[in-house]
Amino acid sequence: MKKASLPAGRRGIALLRDPLYNKGTAFTQRERDRLGLRGLLPAHVHTQQEQMQRSLAHLRGLPSPLEKFIDLNALHDRNEALFFRVVGEHPDEIMPLIYTPTVGLACQEFGNIFQRPRGLFIGANDRGRIARVLGNWPHRDIGIIVVTDGERILGLGDLGANGMGIPVGKLSLYTGCAGVHPRRCLPVVLDVGTDNEALRKDPFYIGLRQKRLRGARYDALVEEFVMAVQKVFPGALIQFEDFANTNAFRLLQRYRERICTFNDDIQGTASVVLAGLMSALRVTGGALGEQRILCLGAGEAATGICDLVVAALAEDGLAASEARRRCWLFDSRGLVVAGRADLAGHKRPYAHEHAGVADFAAAVEALKPTAIIGVAAVGGTFTQAVVEAMARHHPRPIVFALSNPTSKSECTAEQAYRWSGGRALFACGSPFDPVTLEGRVFVPRQGNNSYIFPGVGLGVIASRARHVTDEMFLAAARALARQTTKADLEQGSLYPALARIRPVSAHIAAAVAGVAYARRLTARRKPANVLAYIRSQMYEPAYPRYA
Ligand code: NAD
């Protein structure tokens, strides 16, 4: 057991109520004597292993995912080490409860299940005092801030301040998947109001009951927040999360060269999808430059994916104009083609010369894509006709149904395998159980950003990188793809098992830090062994012995 010291004043009841240091019934007899805990705890001393078994037994007895979410939240609030031990040792079971898909439901119910605040709520009315608000946070050594304004929560739309569930969940994954110390994580909601009228009328809604700030006043609030972070938590990485795409693209462009920031919906998604494509190509034997990729959806995820594919092809020596021709978008008005007058800036690079096509199945017939990627948040859009057409055109069609939560999934894993006669190379945005088809078992895995962003964040803060670059996301995608084994591919899995997420994240972090050192994005010297250095920076949820 490692030795650790406690901050001044952390003893007795204050210690039991501090989730960062609390060990509950695992405090030893000696600690109980020395730390004024005698009598405040029942007699028996449990091991952390026993506490974990007890927590899991209770959790498994709860009737619904939402109740399990509430229970895990309460554990998180009581005892961080135990919470992260549970997450780390049972990621397949716990991640869907603390993140997608359950977190979507939790955000929808946030006002009803709210118990204890976690993170900072910065309101439209905090203009002029945001640095002071940040100063109210109890820790200074912040490494990563995940911030949302709640306007596009998963595929669920505007949930206002209820969107806080997302930064909290994402930061839990930073710790659970990549060992970023929980003390270094700060969840933030920019509460600029909500245009969701039902929420504004809901008596239990926790946020500002006003329409969303827009335009210059919105931009000024974000700018003040970003600048206040530079002052109060210098060097902290700001991850923008679940902003509506009009703001997401603008804010990324505005801040990516100025501060240490990235947008996970755009860049993290792109990286995890590119890794999945790389794994799929190990099966088909094709090259990325030979693919025709058709995205259903033309928002943050879709254009982020296309931009990173283009960046990857540029490294292979393909001109950007040529590389873009490998990528096609299909939005709510049909195939994105040149000549459409209604196209937002982020779609235009992918508007190729082609006749308009209004129906997705018809677009699949016309383009014969080697890969279809669903990121439109419209459930059921990969119909039997679509998947059958993909299987007719290609021996191993790539089918990624990535929309979240599960209700928005373009097709289920079972449908993708059955309709393609077991030939689809499939990845999903929500968890699906293994599928048995004609005696073969397929194990679909989530093309979930949680494979990427925790490792990227760890690599950035461990190397003290000043910026997060596209090259880092490319390096992350390659590192992730390398972690997918032959055995994974043989059972249809395009990503490594979640049980290996900590070592996988360490490799991703090392690749990202490697870019930071190579490109001189940090004042730090490159350690002799980057991977060993990264591992040394990872938080372990085992209890220390308090000296
Ligand atoms: P977004 O709002 O930026 O984009 C949505 C896009 O879908 C828009 O271009 C819109 O025109 C298009 N669209 C809407 N209705 C459509 C229809 N009927 N037909 C075709 N296109 C339609 O959102 P986003 O950030 O790109 O996310 C989209 C979805 O992808 C969400 O469900 C999100 O949860 C999911 N997503 C999953 C992952 C993952 O699993 N790795 C990562 C990112 C996003």
Residues whose N, C-alpha, C, O or C-beta is under 5 A from the ligand:
A	BS01	NAD	L154 G155 N245 D265 T269 L296 G297 A298 G299 E300 A301 A302 F330 D331 S332 V375 A376 A377 V378 L402 S403 N404 K408 C428 G429 G447 N448 N449
